[in-house]
């Protein structure tokens, strides 16, 4: 059942038992709805017009209203502004002696309205005890903590904190900061974070962040430091100066029932040298606020760490932030971001990734850009999520494996017929190893996906990645060997090599080079836990750049094989010069086209689109083209390397005729 429907049922039941509705709901849409259809907003029976809005008044115990929208003939919760707090009275209780015109009612910007508290509620708290309340705001804490953290109350509390930050932020003592943190903690509890989705003002999360930063930035430090921690908001402050070696803010906070989450803000020593005088640095950590801020983003990326805000001297330019990942199993890439206060969105221009492993991300963020009030990490798929892309990959991979098995079977059947000369033997030997390497790599690709999805042990993932790396490299190096063989057949026609020399050289290139590269890669990067990519059984990129051990050899071989294609085209083109006949020119074009059509898939030119997916990882078009060409490469090898080869077809036909004769003789 949809979470909004469950929430609506719960909310209606609560309002029903508190008191019966005293007014009739209003339904706004393309046509007026009356009678029973008006009760649909409460009873949740199917509605008529998609997009229609139903406004349901709250029960007498609450003020505000609840809005529903008609989607797929069902009323879905849109916003809930029903609130029980009288925040106007709460604010007056802590501000009577600090604000001018203390006896007058002050306008309040939030959802709270005058007249909802009981008569005398505000006045009965004024008097001798009010001075201590203004000193630390403690007198309003019981009322707030005893109120339910429903969307309407969340909105009012956000506005209360905003007004405190704007009007009561002079001389922020430890007591005031503790009370402020306890109020914010009440609406940041992980158990009620889902209620933020129904807060009427969708910018409430950003307003809360700005308010907390403003208030915390004026915190007075006792003895050069301060630390105030609640379960879901923590504030730390230090006095800093140019002689400090370095300063770090270490946070370890509760996130949910599964345990704590950590974060760290580090001011490097070279940055502290920029300070002309002693200053203070304040940092606030929010383990759950990221879930609130991400709900306003159209991007499918999600916040995967705590939100860390900083208040630092303007002279400081760059800071280091370390975020422990909330979800360590997702097959995603990390992106360091800053919250742009004015535009109210996550901006990747604020930070860059310094290091990235399975459990944490280290970011370098530009504090000199004052537009960013907080920082975190976004996790998003390295490739765009697309059902079409998934379908192409699955179908193409299955067809590729089937084609490669068929290719090897055909080669086994016709082997003695097509390997009578040295050059044909060498060609088919390369073809068999290309097909075998790609077949094993495809099978390992499926195994890697199973290992990742099943969350099996780390050592198995390392082993799968090692062999996947090795056989993909072997595919390229055997393609490189085939390219050298073509050059040998075209250019070195008077230089003959024996079969044993060819086999030794081919195995050294085809399997020896990949083995050396694969061993060196795992030996160098694995001791630093930088061999595997985060959340996937594949080579790391962010921390150790281990993926370069695949990209550089692959792209180099593609370049070499492009040169081979050019040489073949020039050589075959010259062979037709001077023949003077249009049919011969056409034959030359066809011959060149056949060479290019044969070499392109076999020599890995399709992997050139892989470079495009690295340059523009968010382009779905590049990913689809690369997935098509790469996943169907096994079929291309079968088609161009085997089925379109005239000698192979003749040998296969002869073998079939011979089998039929034997079958006929046995029957007779």
C-alpha positions in Angstrom: 0.0 0.0 0.0 1.2 3.5 -0.8 2.9 5.2 2.2 0.7 8.3 1.6 -2.5 6.3 1.9 -1.3 4.6 5.1 -0.3 8.0 6.5 -3.7 9.5 5.5 -5.6 6.7 7.2 -3.5 7.2 10.4 -4.0 10.9 10.3 -7.8 10.7 9.7 -8.2 8.1 12.5 -6.3 10.4 14.9 -8.4 13.4 14.0 -11.6 11.4 14.2 -11.0 10.1 17.7 -9.9 13.6 18.9 -13.0 15.2 17.6 -15.5 15.1 14.8 -14.8 17.5 11.9 -16.9 20.6 12.3 -16.8 21.8 8.7 -17.2 20.3 5.3 -14.2 19.6 3.1 -13.8 21.7 -0.1 -13.0 20.0 -3.4 -11.3 22.2 -6.0 -11.0 21.0 -9.6 -12.4 21.1 -13.1 -15.9 20.6 -11.7 -17.6 21.2 -8.4 -18.0 18.1 -6.2 -20.6 18.0 -3.6 -22.4 15.5 -1.4 -20.8 12.1 -1.0 -17.8 13.1 -3.2 -16.9 15.7 -0.7 -16.5 13.0 1.9 -14.1 11.2 -0.4 -11.4 13.4 1.0 -11.9 11.7 4.4 -13.2 8.2 3.4 -10.5 7.8 0.7 -13.0 6.4 -1.8 -12.0 6.8 -5.5 -12.1 10.4 -6.8 -13.2 11.5 -10.2 -10.9 14.1 -11.7 -7.1 13.7 -11.7 -5.5 16.9 -10.3 -8.5 17.9 -8.2 -7.6 19.3 -4.8 -9.6 18.4 -1.7 -9.1 20.7 1.4 -9.9 19.0 4.7 -10.2 21.1 7.8 -8.5 19.9 10.9 -10.3 18.8 14.1 -11.0 21.4 16.8 -7.9 20.3 18.6 -5.7 21.4 15.7 -5.5 24.5 13.5 -4.7 24.5 9.8 -5.8 22.3 7.0 -4.9 19.1 5.1 -4.8 19.0 1.3 -5.3 16.0 -0.9 -4.8 15.6 -4.6 -6.6 13.2 -6.9 -4.1 10.8 -8.5 -5.3 7.6 -10.4 -8.8 8.0 -8.9 -7.4 8.0 -5.4 -7.0 10.9 -2.9 -3.3 11.2 -2.1 -1.9 13.4 0.8 -0.4 16.6 -0.7 0.3 18.6 2.5 -0.7 18.6 6.1 -0.7 21.9 8.0 -2.7 20.7 11.0 -0.7 21.8 14.1 -1.3 21.7 17.8 1.4 24.1 19.0 0.8 27.8 19.8 4.2 29.0 18.7 3.2 32.6 18.9 2.8 32.2 22.7 6.1 30.2 22.9 8.1 32.9 21.2 6.6 35.7 23.4 7.6 33.7 26.5 11.3 33.8 25.6 11.4 37.3 24.1 9.4 39.6 26.4 12.4 41.6 27.8 14.6 41.4 24.8 12.4 42.8 22.1 10.8 46.3 21.9 7.1 46.7 22.5 7.1 43.6 24.6 3.5 44.0 25.7 2.2 44.0 22.1 1.5 40.9 20.0 4.2 40.3 17.5 3.4 39.0 14.1 4.5 35.4 13.5 5.4 34.1 10.1 4.7 30.4 10.7 1.6 28.3 10.6 0.7 29.2 14.2 -2.2 31.6 14.6 -3.3 33.9 17.3 -6.1 32.7 19.4 -5.4 29.0 19.3 -3.9 28.8 22.7 -6.1 28.9 25.8 -6.8 32.3 27.3 -3.9 33.4 29.5 -1.5 30.7 28.2 1.1 33.2 27.2 0.6 35.6 30.2 0.8 33.0 32.9 4.4 32.3 32.1 5.5 35.9 32.4 6.9 37.2 35.6 9.8 36.5 37.8 10.6 33.2 36.3 10.6 34.6 32.8 14.1 36.0 33.1 15.7 32.5 33.4 13.7 31.4 30.4 15.1 34.2 28.3 18.6 33.2 29.5 18.4 29.7 28.0 14.9 29.2 26.4 14.4 26.2 28.7 10.8 27.0 29.7 9.4 26.2 26.2 11.2 22.9 25.9 8.5 20.7 27.7 5.7 22.1 25.5 7.7 21.4 22.3 9.0 17.9 23.2 5.5 16.8 24.3 3.9 17.8 21.0 3.7 15.3 18.2 6.2 15.8 15.3 3.4 16.0 12.7 4.0 18.0 9.5 2.1 21.0 10.8 4.1 21.2 14.0 7.3 20.7 12.1 6.6 23.7 9.9 5.7 25.8 12.9 8.9 24.8 14.8 11.0 25.6 11.8 9.5 29.1 11.7 10.0 29.4 15.5 13.7 28.5 15.1 14.1 30.9 12.2 12.6 33.8 14.3 14.9 32.9 17.2 17.9 33.0 14.9 17.0 36.4 13.5 15.9 38.2 16.6 17.4 36.4 19.6 20.8 35.4 18.4 22.9 37.9 20.4 25.1 36.3 23.1 24.4 32.7 22.2 25.4 30.9 25.4 25.8 27.2 25.9 22.4 27.1 27.6 20.7 28.8 24.6 22.5 26.5 22.1 21.5 23.4 24.1 17.8 24.4 24.1 17.9 25.4 20.4 19.5 22.0 19.6 16.9 20.1 21.6 14.1 21.9 19.7 15.7 21.1 16.3 16.5 17.5 17.4 12.7 17.0 18.0 11.9 17.4 14.3 15.1 15.7 13.0 14.5 12.4 14.7 14.9 9.5 12.2 11.6 8.0 13.2 9.6 11.0 12.0 11.8 12.2 9.0 9.1 10.8 6.6 6.7 13.4 7.9 8.7 16.2 6.2 7.4 15.0 2.9 4.0 16.5 3.8 5.2 19.9 5.2 3.5 22.6 3.1 6.6 24.7 2.6 8.9 22.5 0.6 11.9 24.8 1.5 11.4 24.1 5.2 14.6 21.9 5.3 16.7 24.6 3.8 15.2 27.3 6.1 16.1 25.1 9.1 19.7 24.6 7.9 20.1 28.4 7.4 18.6 29.2 10.8 20.8 26.7 12.6 23.9 28.0 10.9 23.1 31.6 11.8 22.4 30.8 15.4 25.4 28.4 15.9 27.7 30.9 14.2 27.2 33.3 17.1 28.0 30.7 19.8 30.2 32.0 22.6 33.2 29.7 23.3 34.1 28.9 26.8 37.9 28.3 27.3 38.4 28.1 23.6 36.1 25.3 22.7 32.5 24.1 23.0 30.7 20.8 22.2 26.9 20.3 22.4 25.4 17.1 21.1 21.9 15.7 20.7 21.1 12.4 19.0 20.3 14.1 15.6 22.2 17.4 15.7 25.7 18.2 17.1 27.6 21.5 17.4 31.3 21.9 18.0 33.3 25.1 18.1 37.0 25.9 18.5 39.2 28.9 18.8 41.8 28.8 15.9 44.9 30.8 15.1 47.8 30.7 12.7 50.0 28.8 15.1 47.6 25.8 15.4 49.0 22.7 13.7 45.6 21.7 12.3 42.1 21.6 13.6 39.5 18.8 13.1 35.9 18.4 14.1 35.1 14.7 14.7 31.4 13.6 14.8 29.9 10.2 15.7 26.1 10.3 15.7 23.1 8.1 15.8 21.4 7.6 12.5 18.9 4.8 13.0 18.6 1.5 14.9 21.5 0.0 12.9 24.2 2.2 14.6 26.1 5.4 14.4 27.5 7.4 11.4 30.7 9.4 11.5 31.9 12.6 9.8 34.9 14.9 10.1 35.8 18.5 9.2 39.5 19.2 8.9 41.1 22.7 8.5 44.6 22.0 7.1 47.6 23.7 8.6 48.4 25.7 5.4 44.9 27.2 5.6 45.3 28.2 9.2 48.5 30.2 8.2 46.2 32.6 6.3 44.6 33.8 9.5 45.7 37.3 10.5 44.3 37.0 14.1 42.7 34.5 16.4 39.2 33.4 15.2 36.6 30.8 15.9 35.4 27.9 13.8 31.9 26.3 14.3 30.7 23.1 12.7 27.2 21.5 12.9 26.5 17.9 12.0 23.1 16.6 10.9 22.8 12.8 10.3 19.2 12.9 9.0 18.8 16.3 7.4 20.1 15.0 4.0 16.9 13.0 3.6 14.9 16.2 4.0 17.0 18.2 1.6 17.1 15.6 -1.1 13.3 15.5 -1.4 13.4 18.8 -3.3 15.9 17.5 -5.9 14.7 16.3 -9.3 17.9 14.3 -9.7 17.6 10.6 -8.7 20.8 11.0 -6.6 20.4 10.6 -2.9 22.4 11.9 0.1 24.5 9.1 1.5 26.2 10.7 4.5 25.6 13.3 7.2 25.3 16.9 6.3 28.1 19.0 7.7 27.8 22.8 8.0 30.7 25.1 8.8 31.1 28.7 9.9 34.7 29.7 9.4 36.7 33.0 8.9 36.6 34.4 5.4 40.4 34.0 5.0 40.1 30.2 4.8 39.7 28.9 1.3 39.6 25.1 1.4 38.7 22.5 3.9 38.7 18.7 4.0 35.6 16.7 4.9 35.3 13.0 5.4 31.9 11.4 5.2 31.1 7.8 6.2 28.6 6.3 3.8 25.2 5.5 5.2 24.6 2.8 2.5 27.8 0.9 1.8 26.3 -1.7 -0.6 24.9 0.4 -3.4 26.6 0.2 -6.8 27.0 3.9 -7.1 29.5 6.6 -7.6 30.2 9.4 -5.1 29.9 13.1 -5.7 30.9 15.7 -3.2 28.5 18.6 -3.1 27.7 21.9 -1.3 24.2 23.2 -0.4 23.6 26.4 -2.3 21.6 28.5 0.1 20.2 31.0 -2.4 19.2 28.4 -5.1 18.3 25.7 -2.5 19.9 22.8 -4.3 23.0 20.6 -4.1 25.8 22.0 -6.2 28.8 19.8 -7.3 30.9 22.9 -8.1 31.5 23.4 -4.4 33.7 20.3 -3.9 35.7 17.6 -5.5 36.4 14.0 -4.5 39.8 13.6 -2.9 39.5 9.9 -2.0 36.8 7.3 -2.2 36.6 3.7 -0.9 33.9 1.2 0.1 33.1 2.9 3.4 33.9 6.6 3.2 34.5 9.6 0.9 37.0 12.4 1.4 36.0 15.8 -0.1 37.9 19.0 -0.7 35.4 21.9 -0.5 35.9 25.6 -1.3 34.8 27.5 1.8 35.7 30.8 0.1 32.5 30.5 -1.9 30.2 31.9 0.8 27.1 30.7 -1.1 27.5 27.2 0.3 26.2 26.7 3.8 26.7 23.0 4.2 28.3 20.0 2.5 27.6 16.3 2.0 28.0 13.5 -0.5 25.5 12.4 -3.2 25.4 8.9 -4.5 24.2 8.3 -8.0 24.5 5.5 -10.5 27.7 5.7 -12.5 25.5 5.0 -15.5 22.0 6.2 -16.1 19.2 4.0 -14.8 17.2 2.7 -17.8 15.0 -0.3 -18.3 15.9 -0.2 -22.0 19.6 -0.2 -21.1 19.1 -3.2 -18.8 17.1 -5.1 -21.4 19.8 -4.5 -24.1 22.5 -5.7 -21.7 20.7 -8.9 -20.7 19.6 -9.8 -24.2 22.9 -8.9 -25.7 24.9 -10.8 -23.1 22.8 -13.9 -23.6 23.1 -13.7 -27.4 26.9 -13.0 -27.1 27.5 -16.1 -24.9 25.4 -18.3 -27.3 27.2 -16.9 -30.3 30.6 -17.5 -28.8 29.8 -21.1 -27.9 28.5 -21.6 -31.5 31.7 -20.0 -32.9 34.0 -22.3 -30.9 31.9 -25.4 -32.0 32.1 -24.4 -35.6 35.9 -23.8 -35.4 36.3 -27.2 -33.8 34.3 -28.8 -36.6 36.2 -27.1 -39.5 39.6 -26.7 -37.9 41.5 -29.2 -40.1 39.9 -27.8 -43.3 40.7 -24.1 -42.7 44.2 -24.3 -41.1 46.2 -25.8 -44.0 48.5 -22.8 -44.4 50.5 -21.0 -41.8 48.7 -17.7 -42.2 45.2 -19.3 -42.0 46.3 -21.4 -38.9 47.5 -18.2 -37.2 44.3 -16.3 -38.0 41.9 -19.0 -36.7 44.1 -19.6 -33.7 43.7 -15.9 -32.8 40.0 -16.0 -33.5 39.5 -19.0 -31.1 41.4 -17.3 -28.3 39.5 -14.0 -28.8 36.2 -15.9 -28.6 37.3 -17.9 -25.6 38.5 -14.8 -23.7 35.3 -12.9 -24.4 33.2 -16.0 -23.4 35.0 -16.4 -20.0 34.7 -12.6 -19.5 31.0 -12.6 -20.2 30.5 -15.5 -17.7 32.6 -13.6 -15.1 30.5 -10.5 -15.7 27.4 -12.4 -14.7 29.2 -13.9 -11.7 30.3 -10.4 -10.6 26.7 -9.2 -10.7 25.6 -12.2 -8.6 28.4 -11.6 -6.0 27.5 -7.9 -5.7 23.8 -8.5 -5.5 24.2 -11.3 -2.9 26.6 -9.2 -0.8 29.1 -12.1 -0.6 32.5 -11.8 1.0 35.1 -9.3 0.0 37.8 -11.9 -1.0 35.5 -13.5 -3.6 34.8 -10.1 -5.1 38.5 -9.4 -5.4 39.0 -12.8 -7.1 36.2 -12.2 -9.6 37.5 -8.7 -10.3 41.0 -10.0 -10.9 40.0 -12.7 -13.4 37.5 -10.3 -15.1 40.3 -7.8 -15.5 42.6 -10.5 -16.8 40.2 -11.9 -19.5 39.0 -8.5 -20.7 42.7 -7.6 -21.2 43.3 -10.9 -22.9 40.5 -10.1 -25.3 42.2 -6.9 -26.3 45.7 -8.3 -26.5 44.5 -11.2 -28.7 42.9 -8.6 -30.9 46.2 -6.8 -30.9 47.9 -10.1 -31.9 45.4 -10.5 -34.8 46.1 -6.9 -35.9 49.9 -7.7 -35.9 49.2 -10.8 -37.9 47.3 -8.8 -40.5 50.2 -6.4 -40.8 52.5 -9.4 -41.1 50.4 -10.8 -43.9 50.3 -7.5 -45.8 53.7 -6.0 -45.3 56.1 -8.8 -44.5 55.3 -11.2 -47.3 58.9 -12.2 -47.7 59.6 -12.9 -44.0 58.3 -16.2 -42.8 57.9 -17.3 -39.2 57.4 -20.9 -38.0 54.4 -22.0 -36.2 56.2 -22.6 -32.9 57.6 -19.1 -32.9 54.2 -17.7 -33.6 52.6 -19.7 -30.8 55.2 -18.5 -28.3 54.9 -14.9 -29.3 51.1 -15.1 -29.4 50.8 -16.6 -26.0 53.3 -14.1 -24.6 51.2 -11.2 -25.9 47.7 -12.6 -25.6 48.0 -14.0 -22.0 51.4 -12.9 -20.7 50.9 -9.2 -20.9 47.4 -9.3 -19.3 48.7 -11.5 -16.5 51.5 -9.1 -15.6 49.2 -6.1 -15.7 46.5 -7.8 -13.6 49.0 -9.0 -11.0 50.7 -5.6 -10.7 47.3 -3.9 -10.3 46.1 -6.0 -7.5 49.5 -6.0 -5.8 49.8 -2.2 -5.8 46.2 -1.2 -4.9 44.8 -4.0 -2.7 47.0 -3.3 0.3 45.5 0.2 0.4 42.0 -1.2 0.1 41.8 0.6 -3.3 41.5 -2.3 -5.7 37.7 -2.6 -5.8 35.2 0.0 -6.9 32.7 1.0 -4.2 29.7 -1.3 -4.2 30.8 -3.3 -7.3 33.1 -6.1 -8.2 35.2 -4.0 -10.6 38.3 -1.8 -10.6 38.4 1.3 -8.4 38.5 4.7 -9.9 38.1 7.4 -7.3 40.8 6.5 -4.8 43.6 4.7 -6.6 42.7 5.0 -10.3 43.1 1.2 -10.7 40.7 1.3 -13.7 43.5 2.9 -15.7 45.2 -0.5 -15.7 42.4 -1.5 -18.1 41.6 1.8 -19.8 45.1 2.6 -21.0 46.0 -0.8 -22.6 42.5 -1.0 -24.1 42.6 2.5 -25.7 46.2 2.0 -26.8 45.2 -1.2 -28.7 42.2 0.5 -30.2 44.5 3.2 -31.6 47.0 0.7 -33.0 44.2 -1.3 -34.6 42.8 1.9 -36.1 46.2 2.3 -37.8 45.9 -1.3 -39.0 42.6 -0.6 -40.6 44.0 2.5 -42.4 47.0 0.4 -43.6 44.6 -2.3 -44.9 42.5 0.2 -46.7 45.5 1.9 -48.3 47.1 -1.4 -49.3 43.9 -2.9 -50.8 43.1 0.4 -52.5 46.5 0.5 -54.3 46.0 -3.0 -55.5 43.1 -1.8 -57.7 44.8 1.2 -59.1 45.4 1.1 -62.9 42.9 -1.7 -63.6 40.7 1.0 -65.3 37.4 -0.6 -65.0 34.4 0.6 -63.1 33.6 -3.0 -62.1 37.1 -3.4 -60.8 36.8 -0.1 -58.9 33.5 -1.4 -57.4 35.2 -4.6 -56.5 38.0 -2.7 -54.7 35.4 -0.7 -52.7 33.6 -3.9 -51.7 37.0 -5.5 -50.8 37.9 -2.5 -48.6 34.5 -2.5 -47.0 34.7 -6.2 -46.2 38.1 -5.7 -44.6 36.8 -2.8 -42.5 33.6 -4.7 -41.6 35.7 -7.6 -40.5 38.3 -5.7 -38.5 36.0 -3.2 -36.7 34.4 -5.6 -34.3 37.3 -8.0 -34.0 39.9 -5.3 -33.2 37.7 -3.7 -30.5 36.8 -0.4 -32.2 33.4 -0.6 -30.6 35.1 -0.1 -27.3 35.9 3.4 -28.4 32.3 4.3 -27.4 33.4 3.2 -23.9 35.6 6.3 -23.8 32.6 8.4 -24.6 30.7 7.0 -21.6 33.7 7.9 -19.4 33.8 11.5 -20.7 30.0 11.9 -20.4 28.8 9.3 -17.9 25.3 10.8 -17.8 24.6 10.5 -21.5 22.0 7.7 -21.9 22.6 7.6 -25.7 26.4 6.9 -25.3 25.6 4.1 -22.8 23.0 2.5 -25.1 25.2 2.6 -28.2 28.2 1.1 -26.2 25.9 -1.5 -24.6 24.6 -2.6 -28.0 28.0 -2.8 -29.6 29.8 -4.3 -26.6 27.1 -6.8 -25.6 26.6 -8.1 -29.2 30.4 -8.4 -29.8 30.2 -12.1 -29.5 27.6 -12.2 -32.2 29.9 -10.0 -34.4 32.7 -12.4 -33.9 30.5 -15.3 -35.0 29.2 -13.3 -38.0 32.3 -11.6 -39.4 34.9 -14.1 -38.1 33.1 -17.3 -38.9 29.9 -17.2 -40.9 31.0 -14.6 -43.5 34.3 -16.3 -44.1 34.1 -18.2 -47.4 36.5 -20.9 -46.5 34.8 -21.6 -43.2 31.4 -21.9 -45.0 32.8 -24.2 -47.6 34.4 -26.4 -45.0 31.2 -26.5 -43.0 29.2 -27.4 -46.0 31.7 -30.2 -46.9 31.5 -31.5 -43.4 27.7 -31.5 -43.5 27.8 -33.4 -46.9 30.3 -35.9 -45.5 28.1 -36.5 -42.4 25.0 -37.0 -44.7 26.9 -39.6 -46.8 28.1 -41.5 -43.7 24.5 -41.4 -42.3 23.2 -42.7 -45.7 25.8 -45.5 -45.8 25.0 -46.5 -42.2 21.3 -46.7 -43.0 21.8 -48.7 -46.2 
